[in-house]
Amino acid sequence: MKLIVTIPAYNEEKSIGGVIRDIPRRIKDVDLVQVFVVDDGSSDNTIGEAKRAGADRIIPLKNNRGLAYAFKKGMDTALDAGADVIVNIDADNQYDAGEIPALIEPILAGEADIVLGSRFKGWIENMPLQKRIGNRIATRITSFASGFPISDAQTGFRAFSRDAVLHLNILSEYTYVQETIIQAINKDMVIKDVPVHFRKRSGRSRLIPNILVYARRAGITILQTYLHHKPLGTFIAIGSLLISIGLVIGSRVIIHFVKTGLVTPYIPSTILSSIFLIIGFQIIVLGLMADLIAKNRRLLDEILYKLRKNA
């Protein structure tokens, strides 16, 4: 059993060494533990500190590509290196790497495909109020979009079985945390969470420096991922709403026409009603087309999974 711990890092020279040194190298039922650091175009000495702390492999990116790309690069490299279980942990030393054995235990026991380290079920030393509220809101939205109750959708401390990573295809260019959960649930994977400690951070986040930008872009990621998997229901709901509005607006036109045979007094209402009805119908047709595309995507995902598994 081979465990690889991936650490996306961007200008984390002050903390990366502590994270690596805290990773246990001997874990029950695990034969080999390796640490891969994905340096996301750091301009400081992150690479030097990671090597000094004992990282087994440094994956340097020429430019700062963002969290989603760095995460995906780490996952792909770990798969190529033969990992059976992959743990991703942030480089800022807020998570306790010593809790990795507890994090991977459900996977080793065959009880889960993905395990999330839940800060809200565990202990939080410090989290600014706006970040706490933002995490709660994002978690609720992710739970709704996935149809599965999640206690901490934003956690950067999570474990994956090899098979789970083979099934996941990260499309977002910004963050992976919500997309992986929504994808996993829609692919019938089992997700569990375990309580973890979350320590106070020194300094600002460099991977996610702006909470407002993160909220906007993460929201777009959630919406896009949801539409990829549930397009028909979404488009039918929107289209039906517009058609209903059109019928309500047009009801008095219809009543007047039945009584008098004329629509002359209600020409603006007639035009507005027609617009809502036509757009609503078109959206439903788009939903049917999107559903066909989604089914084709599921077939392509399965083909890609088999190719990756047999590579």
C-alpha positions, 0 to 999 in steps of 0.5 A, a space after each residue: 500500500 503506497 500513500 502519496 501526500 500532495 501539497 500545492 504551494 505558492 510562496 509558502 517558504 515559512 510554513 512548507 517545511 513544518 508541514 512536511 516534517 509533520 507528515 508521519 512516514 510510518 502508518 499502519 497498513 501503509 508500506 510507503 509514504 511519499 511527499 510530493 510538493 507542487 510549487 505553483 510558480 513561487 517567487 520565494 524559497 518554497 522549493 528550497 525549504 521543501 527539499 530541506 524538509 525532506 520532500 520526495 519530489 518537487 513538481 515545479 510549475 513555471 507560472 502561477 496556475 492557480 489552486 485547481 491546476 496545482 491540485 490536478 497536477 499533484 493528483 496526476 503525478 501521484 497516480 503516475 507514481 503508483 499511489 494507492 491512496 492520495 492525501 492533499 493538504 494545504 501548505 500553510 500549516 493550518 492542518 495537522 499533518 499528524 492526523 493523516 492516519 485518521 483521515 485515510 482510515 475509512 479508505 483503508 477499511 474500504 468504507 469510503 472513496 473520499 474522506 474530508 477533514 472537517 474543521 467544523 466537526 473538529 476544533 478551530 483555533 481561529 477563523 475570521 468571522 467573514 471566512 467562517 460565514 463564507 465557508 458555511 454558505 459555500 458548504 450549504 450550497 455545495 450540499 444542495 448542489 450535490 444532494 449530499 450533506 457535507 459538513 465542510 465542503 471547503 476543506 483543503 485536507 482530504 484523502 482519495 482512493 486511487 479509483 476515486 482520483 481516476 474517476 475525477 476530471 477537474 475542469 475548473 481553473 480556479 478551485 477544486 474543492 466543490 467540484 470534486 464533491 459534486 462530481 463524486 456524488 454524481 458518480 456514486 462514490 462514498 464520501 465520509 468526513 472525520 474531525 480535524 484540528 485547524 490552526 491559526 494562520 500566520 499571514 494572508 492566504 496566497 493561494 486564495 488572497 481575496 475572499 470576494 473573488 474566491 466567492 464569485 469564482 467558486 460560485 461559478 464553479 459550483 453552478 457549472 459543475 451542477 449544470 454539467 450533471 443536472 442540466 435537464 431539471 435545471 432548464 425545465 424549472 427555468 423554462 416552466 417558470 417563464 412559461 407560467 409567467 407568460 400564461 399568467 400575463 396572457 390569461 386576461 388577453 385570452 379571457 378578453 378574446 373569448 368574450 369579444 374576439 379582440 385583443 386590441 386593448 391588450 397588445 402590449 400584454 400579448 407581446 410580453 406573454 408571447 415573449 415569455 412563452 417562446 423563451 420558456 419553450 426554447 430553454 426547455 429545448 436547450 435543457 433536452 439538448 444539454 441532457 443529451 450532451 451530459 449523457 455523452 459526457 458520462 460515457 466519455 468519462 467512463 472511457 477516460 476512466 478505463 484508459 487511465 486505469 489501464 495506462 
